[in-house]
Amino acid sequence: MPELPEVETIKRGLSKFIVEKTIVKTEILCEKSFVGPVELTEGQKIVGITRRGKALLIELANGITMMIHLRMTGQLIYRGEESYAGGHPSENFVAELPNKQTRVIFEFNDGTHLYFNDQRKFGFVKLIPNSEIDDDPFIAKLAPEPWDMPLEQFTTNLNRHKNSCIKATILDQSVIAGVGNIYADEALFATKIHPERLSGSLTEPEIKNLLANIAKVMDASINSGGSTMATYVRADGTRGDYLEKFAQVFRREGEPCPCCGTEIKKIRVAGRGTHICPECQRF
């Protein structure tokens, strides 16, 4: 599953290559992967790309938006004079396309193509009128993202889950949008909060610092192009370097804590592999 910084880097990369191009043909190779009347896309210029949570929103000139969610194994691969790819890295980035994993093909007016590949078929392209985006079930459940989240609302949302562990709570997209496993671990470490603490046990200063640190670690990842170990990469197929340069605990079990030197441990919290410093993040 991509995390928000990975989707943001794909959005920024693809926008350079497909915005202002017109879709002349949309070919559906897997009915499950495309929701909506295909004719609404053909003959339409792409006027912009935005993002809501972990979903890409490609806006067409006719007032229709293509919402694309890559899920676990989705890919968006652009082929023209130059080739660019974002998503689950595989031989598809350099292989002949379309292939058996190709679900949707968009052909542009200049002869270039955008391929939506998805090995496990969990991702999708869904057509939504612009006026109905906020009401779409996927979008409607999203809380504000870290940069737009008022502290008061974040506090209220945490208190709704006061008997749940804090890691599970901040992974809930209805509490705060876009936080995934990597950035939950990093933000909790930065705030010196054990991931198994109950959400209702956090103090006001801890809540304030946690919100600030969620935004901080995600900003660092976006600026570095996302995480390298994650299955999601930049739009040109190169990998981000967040984990190498900035991650303090994630995937660093057995290494010394950068703050106190205690060995970083990997435990399981909320059904997810979780990385902590036992000394800095006392329970």
Rosetta blueprint (number, residue, H / E / L):
1 M L
2 P L
3 E L
4 L H
5 P H
6 E H
7 V H
8 E H
9 T H
10 I H
11 K H
12 R H
13 G H
14 L H
15 S H
16 K H
17 F H
18 I H
19 V L
20 E L
21 K L
22 T E
23 I E
24 V E
25 K E
26 T E
27 E E
28 I E
29 L L
30 C L
31 E H
32 K H
33 S H
34 F E
35 V E
36 G L
37 P L
38 V H
39 E H
40 L H
41 T L
42 E L
43 G L
44 Q E
45 K E
46 I E
47 V E
48 G E
49 I E
50 T E
51 R E
52 R E
53 G L
54 K L
55 A E
56 L E
57 L E
58 I E
59 E E
60 L E
61 A L
62 N L
63 G L
64 I E
65 T E
66 M E
67 M E
68 I E
69 H E
70 L L
71 R L
72 M L
73 T L
74 G E
75 Q E
76 L E
77 I E
78 Y E
79 R E
80 G L
81 E L
82 E L
83 S E
84 Y E
85 A E
86 G E
87 G E
88 H L
89 P L
90 S L
91 E H
92 N H
93 F H
94 V L
95 A L
96 E L
97 L L
98 P L
99 N L
100 K L
101 Q L
102 T E
103 R E
104 V E
105 I E
106 F E
107 E E
108 F E
109 N L
110 D L
111 G L
112 T L
113 H E
114 L E
115 Y E
116 F E
117 N E
118 D E
119 Q L
120 R L
121 K L
122 F L
123 G L
124 F E
125 V E
126 K E
127 L E
128 I E
129 P E
130 N H
131 S H
132 E H
133 I H
134 D H
135 D H
136 D L
137 P H
138 F H
139 I H
140 A H
141 K L
142 L L
143 A L
144 P L
145 E L
146 P L
147 W L
148 D L
149 M L
150 P L
151 L H
152 E H
153 Q H
154 F H
155 T H
156 T H
157 N H
158 L H
159 N H
160 R L
161 H L
162 K L
163 N L
164 S L
165 C E
166 I H
167 K H
168 A H
169 T H
170 I H
171 L H
172 D L
173 Q L
174 S L
175 V L
176 I L
177 A L
178 G L
179 V L
180 G L
181 N H
182 I H
183 Y H
184 A H
185 D H
186 E H
187 A H
188 L H
189 F H
190 A H
191 T L
192 K L
193 I L
194 H L
195 P L
196 E L
197 R L
198 L E
199 S H
200 G H
201 S H
202 L L
203 T L
204 E H
205 P H
206 E H
207 I H
208 K H
209 N H
210 L H
211 L H
212 A H
213 N H
214 I H
215 A H
216 K H
217 V H
218 M H
219 D H
220 A H
221 S H
222 I H
223 N H
224 S L
225 G L
226 G L
227 S L
228 T L
229 M L
230 A L
231 T L
232 Y L
233 V L
234 R L
235 A L
236 D E
237 G L
238 T L
239 R L
240 G L
241 D L
242 Y H
243 L H
244 E H
245 K H
246 F L
247 A L
248 Q L
249 V L
250 F L
251 R L
252 R L
253 E L
254 G L
255 E L
256 P E
257 C L
258 P L
259 C L
260 C L
261 G L
262 T L
263 E E
264 I L
265 K E
266 K E
267 I E
268 R E
269 V E
270 A L
271 G L
272 R E
273 G E
274 T E
275 H E
276 I E
277 C L
278 P L
279 E L
280 C L
281 Q L
282 R L
283 F L
